[in-house]
């Protein structure tokens, strides 16, 4: 049985409003042999506004085996140069096309609103009108769906192998969109949402209050419109809205491989926000924490790209991703972290931080290499008196596209 919110998301994403179209406007032959195709995409008309996007498709110099998969990344309103450099690098490494969709969402809209302010405005409009097409996540998801249509059509026209699946990634609001897109379209074979650590929305808001005494200051655009307050009060419309936009509502559709990419010092979310939902997600799930990194994931871009390529290789059947497990326990002031994996790693580390409270936004993390032992990898840490300790493990593995890192979840010890 399809849940009503799921039906709204799917029906909107699949609806033909007559606006979809694309045009190939330029081709650039890169010195390393890759080709950059520049397309202009119209994905839809939403609330009377045509959504137009730039779409780069990078094809590598050589594909020894035809690829039926594309790595699709979403970008916001920022400069395209870094995204394109990343796309070129990854296309050559994974020997498959990489696409970059810009303008997710189209912005500014409604007198200059962008990002969270724009999202929050559309949430309020839904509450005012009960028009299920208002929440901005719906056209954001549809823009990805229509980009997949355009990529398939263009690459087929270019004589490439028939594209049947996509590995989808994006950061922040685009990470939120990456979580939702497989609900709307079965062509998504794997996802790598970045810095959207907010599934199980109402519980996350409660957890923010428990951790910080209030909800995150980073969601001020929503708080100013009383959206968290209305949800926590159980207001019917706010609960319906949360159900519609919270990927946790659709977790039965999220059994595909998932690489969840997070920064330990992201000011949007409590450090242990992942623990409120990760064990309820079906299917393969992998985690990458970047220590001492915030919402921008800078520095640390190399680890992100390595993780994306490893997930792509796994989805293409070229790599088996290792299962990494970590268990942390405390006995008095001694914390013991045990890390195990089903594949031999290049190196295993423990990352440790300390803070006066459970607020780790300003914490500094320190890494300790864990030597191999007969029964796995074990690290012991002495907790500072009167402080909260945080610990997680990470392991580095080799692959054809270079080393990549996976992490355990974080454990806190008051």
Secondary structure, DSSP 8 states (H G I E B T S, - for coil): ---HHHHHHHHHHH---S--EEEEEEEEE-TTS-EEEEEEEEEEEETTEEEEEEEEEEE-S--SS---EEEEEE--SS-HHHHHHHHHHHHHHHTS-EEEE--SS--SBTTTB-HHHHHHHHHHHHHHH--TT-SHHHHHHHHHHHHHHHHHHHHHHTT-----EEEEEEETHHHHHHHHHHHH-TTEEEEEEES----SHHHHHHHHHHHHSSS-GGGHHHHTTTHHHHHHTT-HHHHHHHHHH-GGGGGGG--SEEEEEEETT-TTS-TTGGGGTGGGS-S-EEEEEETT--TT--S-HHHHHHHHHHHHHHHTTS-----EEEEEEEETTEEEEEEEESS--SEEEEEEEEESSS--TT---EEEE---BTTBEEEEEE--TTSEEEEEEEEEE--TT--EEEE---EEE-
